[in-house]
Amino acid sequence: MSNKSTKSEDFYLRFEEQLKESQSWPGSYLYKFILKNDEGELDKLKSILYSFKGNISQKSSTNNKFISVTFDFYALTPADVIKIYKEVSVIEDIISL
């Protein structure tokens, strides 16, 4: 996945099918997000992720310009995984891996 909310519903439907085929549900899903080292943007991301009750860890880049956020979430369905990607897409310049 990449950044912003430029993804179409077709993309999400294909992604949901891929998730269904690639692992068992319910199951753990690991997200990785990269964003500029901006406290406001990081706070927005954490606020969204905290509402889903998973494990969050973060690491700054060597030059401290970017932050990598990893989120381990136990999802009941692939739709739960996609919901998080859609919610975080409102954050300016976020990169979703």
Order of alpha helices (4+ residues) and beta strands (2+ residues): alpha-beta-alpha-beta-beta-alpha-beta
